[in-house]
Amino acid sequence: MTTVEFPRGAAEGAGTGGNPGAGGAGGGIGKDGIVSDKGLAAGRVGLIGAVVIGISCIAPTYTLTSGLGPTISAVGHHVPAVLLLGFIPMLLVAFAYRELNNAVPDSGTSFTWATKAFGPWAGWMGGWGLITATILVLSNLAAVAVDFFYLLLGQLFNSPTISGLTHNLAVNIPTTIVFIAVAGYISYRGMDSTQGLQYFLVAIQIGAIVLFDAVAIHHAYHHGGFDFTPIELDWFNPAGIGGFSLIAAGISLSIFMFWGWDVTLTMNEETKDPEKTPGRAATITVLVIIALYIFTALAVVSWAGTGTEGLGAGNPDNQESIFAVLSEPVLGKASILIYIAVLSSSFASLQSTMVGPARTLLAMGYYRALPPAFAKISPRFRTPSVATVVSAAVAAIFYVVTRLISENALWDTISTMGLMVCFYYGITAVACIWYFRRVLFDSVHNVIFKLVFPLLGGGFLLMMFFITAYDSLDPGYGSGSEIGGIGMVFILSMMVLGLGVVLMVFTRLAHPGFFKGETLRRITSGEDTHMPLV
């Protein structure tokens, strides 16, 4: 059994009124009964609420409309196979997260766990990977939400002029900032507001997806669809995809499509039964998502086919938003439900995704890995105050800068985000193995869930990180933008990691306590993990 160390004075000045835990603050309770009291409101989120927020963060409607087309273009009929290949490492890593959360339920997740396994430097970069991945995707979620907002208004008022406003930067940028600000405000108000909104928005998008899928399959088999393609069992066979490069490309896209389930773990100090609920919620979330994705992939391919002409799902002109192209031919006038669903999905994910970086920043401030101001808690809502505001502000600034540079630069951040996801998921999975290294062979459960699954899942994602980083050197990777013959995705990725190293060194000089192990200790191989905290 492992312990969770929270040293005296680790968060002096955090919480409400400068006292960590003031005002009945909640915290995660580890197996040894030690509490991390950051001032968050405990017991607010149950299993269903956590699953709903997890699904919302993944944003299945938004993700499918932007990711399914490119995946079909890459692997053709074998989309179900490549989705399963992308799903497997995510599920394996989810088990690693569950094991770590059972021992150390802390809102810092990757940051805290990697620190306790490998020390402060690896932990800091693990937290940085999570924060940057979520900040990058926040800007894209806001962009998609604004696009579909004006498309929906244009359809409601039958006005192409209104639909075209999304391409007017003088209108688009202020609208996007408003969307981010509203999402940040809802997140700031706490998990009660978050859950209430998410139940409604998730119900809309799942209902619309299921309706679209059912109608598409029915029409395909009874009316032929655009290019009727009977569903075959071979579509689930990875061997039929082709060479490794095709498999790697498809898996990279599918990893983006599954990312976001770990938000359930960042809420672990605010859930009921924090040892079990977050891990169960993460597992249920990825299972629900894979079911929705495969159902939709079968519906789209059977109705539209994989051709590159007309409404074919492999047509490059249809890649940006497959639902925008197929919803009206499949649903007719009811297609407006898809516009509403994509808008709901984008905004819901924009709001729920903000939960992750805010709580990671909170933990980093609490343990003095960042300035202690990040550990401040709203006395009224008992949520991360400074961390939430900073997350929203940085996402807005990043969007404005990249959108003014070029739209291609904005969309290249999706590929950059994929690299960051592989980076911090991989580090966390490997941290699971090292953290439990002395008990790995104590039981069959430990061998499977603390060694084999994290090794396979984390090792695969780290391999994908290096392969994708190498491939992104090619200017043809991503949008095709380049600087000096080097692809923009590689440049953005290295800039993000380089900035993290610079900030880490600066923090080491300004706040050395964390890096000296004074606020969060690494578990060393010779340490007795049963030793009580003193």
PENOR-V614276 format. One record per residue. N is the residue number from 1. RES is the residue in three letters. PSI is psi as a letter, one per 20 degrees, with the letter a starting at -180 (none if undefined). Layout:
n: [N	N]
res: [RES	RES]
psi: [PSI	PSI]
//
This chain:
n: [1	2	3	4	5	6	7	8	9	10	11	12	13	14	15	16	17	18	19	20	21	22	23	24	25	26	27	28	29	30	31	32	33	34	35	36	37	38	39	40	41	42	43	44	45	46	47	48	49	50	51	52	53	54	55	56	57	58	59	60	61	62	63	64	65	66	67	68	69	70	71	72	73	74	75	76	77	78	79	80	81	82	83	84	85	86	87	88	89	90	91	92	93	94	95	96	97	98	99	100	101	102	103	104	105	106	107	108	109	110	111	112	113	114	115	116	117	118	119	120	121	122	123	124	125	126	127	128	129	130	131	132	133	134	135	136	137	138	139	140	141	142	143	144	145	146	147	148	149	150	151	152	153	154	155	156	157	158	159	160	161	162	163	164	165	166	167	168	169	170	171	172	173	174	175	176	177	178	179	180	181	182	183	184	185	186	187	188	189	190	191	192	193	194	195	196	197	198	199	200	201	202	203	204	205	206	207	208	209	210	211	212	213	214	215	216	217	218	219	220	221	222	223	224	225	226	227	228	229	230	231	232	233	234	235	236	237	238	239	240	241	242	243	244	245	246	247	248	249	250	251	252	253	254	255	256	257	258	259	260	261	262	263	264	265	266	267	268	269	270	271	272	273	274	275	276	277	278	279	280	281	282	283	284	285	286	287	288	289	290	291	292	293	294	295	296	297	298	299	300	301	302	303	304	305	306	307	308	309	310	311	312	313	314	315	316	317	318	319	320	321	322	323	324	325	326	327	328	329	330	331	332	333	334	335	336	337	338	339	340	341	342	343	344	345	346	347	348	349	350	351	352	353	354	355	356	357	358	359	360	361	362	363	364	365	366	367	368	369	370	371	372	373	374	375	376	377	378	379	380	381	382	383	384	385	386	387	388	389	390	391	392	393	394	395	396	397	398	399	400	401	402	403	404	405	406	407	408	409	410	411	412	413	414	415	416	417	418	419	420	421	422	423	424	425	426	427	428	429	430	431	432	433	434	435	436	437	438	439	440	441	442	443	444	445	446	447	448	449	450	451	452	453	454	455	456	457	458	459	460	461	462	463	464	465	466	467	468	469	470	471	472	473	474	475	476	477	478	479	480	481	482	483	484	485	486	487	488	489	490	491	492	493	494	495	496	497	498	499	500	501	502	503	504	505	506	507	508	509	510	511	512	513	514	515	516	517	518	519	520	521	522	523	524	525	526	527	528	529	530	531	532	533	534]
res: [MET	THR	THR	VAL	GLU	PHE	PRO	ARG	GLY	ALA	ALA	GLU	GLY	ALA	GLY	THR	GLY	GLY	ASN	PRO	GLY	ALA	GLY	GLY	ALA	GLY	GLY	GLY	ILE	GLY	LYS	ASP	GLY	ILE	VAL	SER	ASP	LYS	GLY	LEU	ALA	ALA	GLY	ARG	VAL	GLY	LEU	ILE	GLY	ALA	VAL	VAL	ILE	GLY	ILE	SER	CYS	ILE	ALA	PRO	THR	TYR	THR	LEU	THR	SER	GLY	LEU	GLY	PRO	THR	ILE	SER	ALA	VAL	GLY	HIS	HIS	VAL	PRO	ALA	VAL	LEU	LEU	LEU	GLY	PHE	ILE	PRO	MET	LEU	LEU	VAL	ALA	PHE	ALA	TYR	ARG	GLU	LEU	ASN	ASN	ALA	VAL	PRO	ASP	SER	GLY	THR	SER	PHE	THR	TRP	ALA	THR	LYS	ALA	PHE	GLY	PRO	TRP	ALA	GLY	TRP	MET	GLY	GLY	TRP	GLY	LEU	ILE	THR	ALA	THR	ILE	LEU	VAL	LEU	SER	ASN	LEU	ALA	ALA	VAL	ALA	VAL	ASP	PHE	PHE	TYR	LEU	LEU	LEU	GLY	GLN	LEU	PHE	ASN	SER	PRO	THR	ILE	SER	GLY	LEU	THR	HIS	ASN	LEU	ALA	VAL	ASN	ILE	PRO	THR	THR	ILE	VAL	PHE	ILE	ALA	VAL	ALA	GLY	TYR	ILE	SER	TYR	ARG	GLY	MET	ASP	SER	THR	GLN	GLY	LEU	GLN	TYR	PHE	LEU	VAL	ALA	ILE	GLN	ILE	GLY	ALA	ILE	VAL	LEU	PHE	ASP	ALA	VAL	ALA	ILE	HIS	HIS	ALA	TYR	HIS	HIS	GLY	GLY	PHE	ASP	PHE	THR	PRO	ILE	GLU	LEU	ASP	TRP	PHE	ASN	PRO	ALA	GLY	ILE	GLY	GLY	PHE	SER	LEU	ILE	ALA	ALA	GLY	ILE	SER	LEU	SER	ILE	PHE	MET	PHE	TRP	GLY	TRP	ASP	VAL	THR	LEU	THR	MET	ASN	GLU	GLU	THR	LYS	ASP	PRO	GLU	LYS	THR	PRO	GLY	ARG	ALA	ALA	THR	ILE	THR	VAL	LEU	VAL	ILE	ILE	ALA	LEU	TYR	ILE	PHE	THR	ALA	LEU	ALA	VAL	VAL	SER	TRP	ALA	GLY	THR	GLY	THR	GLU	GLY	LEU	GLY	ALA	GLY	ASN	PRO	ASP	ASN	GLN	GLU	SER	ILE	PHE	ALA	VAL	LEU	SER	GLU	PRO	VAL	LEU	GLY	LYS	ALA	SER	ILE	LEU	ILE	TYR	ILE	ALA	VAL	LEU	SER	SER	SER	PHE	ALA	SER	LEU	GLN	SER	THR	MET	VAL	GLY	PRO	ALA	ARG	THR	LEU	LEU	ALA	MET	GLY	TYR	TYR	ARG	ALA	LEU	PRO	PRO	ALA	PHE	ALA	LYS	ILE	SER	PRO	ARG	PHE	ARG	THR	PRO	SER	VAL	ALA	THR	VAL	VAL	SER	ALA	ALA	VAL	ALA	ALA	ILE	PHE	TYR	VAL	VAL	THR	ARG	LEU	ILE	SER	GLU	ASN	ALA	LEU	TRP	ASP	THR	ILE	SER	THR	MET	GLY	LEU	MET	VAL	CYS	PHE	TYR	TYR	GLY	ILE	THR	ALA	VAL	ALA	CYS	ILE	TRP	TYR	PHE	ARG	ARG	VAL	LEU	PHE	ASP	SER	VAL	HIS	ASN	VAL	ILE	PHE	LYS	LEU	VAL	PHE	PRO	LEU	LEU	GLY	GLY	GLY	PHE	LEU	LEU	MET	MET	PHE	PHE	ILE	THR	ALA	TYR	ASP	SER	LEU	ASP	PRO	GLY	TYR	GLY	SER	GLY	SER	GLU	ILE	GLY	GLY	ILE	GLY	MET	VAL	PHE	ILE	LEU	SER	MET	MET	VAL	LEU	GLY	LEU	GLY	VAL	VAL	LEU	MET	VAL	PHE	THR	ARG	LEU	ALA	HIS	PRO	GLY	PHE	PHE	LYS	GLY	GLU	THR	LEU	ARG	ARG	ILE	THR	SER	GLY	GLU	ASP	THR	HIS	MET	PRO	LEU	VAL]
psi: [p	q	r	o	p	n	q	p	j	h	l	p	i	a	b	p	k	j	o	p	j	q	k	k	q	r	r	p	o	r	h	j	j	p	p	o	n	i	j	q	o	q	k	h	p	a	g	g	g	h	g	g	h	g	g	g	h	h	m	h	g	g	g	g	h	h	h	g	g	h	g	g	h	h	j	c	i	k	g	h	g	h	g	h	h	h	h	g	h	g	g	g	h	h	h	g	g	g	g	h	h	h	h	m	n	p	i	i	d	g	g	g	g	h	g	h	g	i	r	h	g	h	g	g	h	g	h	g	g	g	g	h	g	h	g	g	h	g	h	h	g	g	g	g	g	g	g	h	g	h	g	g	g	h	h	h	j	l	o	h	g	g	h	i	h	h	i	o	h	h	g	g	g	h	g	g	h	g	g	g	g	g	g	h	g	g	h	h	i	r	h	g	g	g	g	g	g	h	g	g	h	h	h	g	h	g	g	g	g	g	g	g	g	g	g	g	g	g	h	g	i	h	i	h	b	g	m	p	o	p	p	q	h	h	h	j	o	h	h	i	g	b	r	h	h	g	g	g	g	g	h	g	g	h	g	h	h	i	q	i	h	i	h	h	h	i	j	h	i	j	r	p	m	i	h	g	g	g	g	g	g	g	g	h	g	h	g	g	g	h	g	g	g	g	g	g	g	g	g	g	g	h	g	i	a	j	r	j	q	c	j	p	i	j	p	h	i	j	h	h	n	h	h	h	g	i	g	g	h	g	i	c	h	i	h	h	h	g	g	h	g	g	g	g	g	g	h	g	h	g	g	h	h	i	g	f	h	g	h	g	h	g	g	h	h	g	j	k	i	r	q	i	h	i	j	q	p	p	h	g	i	l	r	o	f	g	g	g	g	g	g	g	g	g	g	g	g	g	g	g	g	h	h	h	g	q	h	g	h	g	h	i	h	g	h	g	h	h	g	h	g	h	g	h	g	g	g	g	g	h	h	g	g	h	h	k	h	i	j	h	k	h	r	h	g	g	g	g	i	i	f	g	g	h	g	g	g	g	g	g	h	h	g	h	g	h	g	h	g	g	h	i	h	p	h	i	p	c	i	i	q	r	o	k	j	p	q	h	g	g	g	g	g	h	g	g	h	g	h	g	g	g	h	g	g	g	h	h	h	h	m	i	g	g	i	j	k	h	h	o	q	q	o	r	h	j	q	o	i	i	p	q	p	none]
//
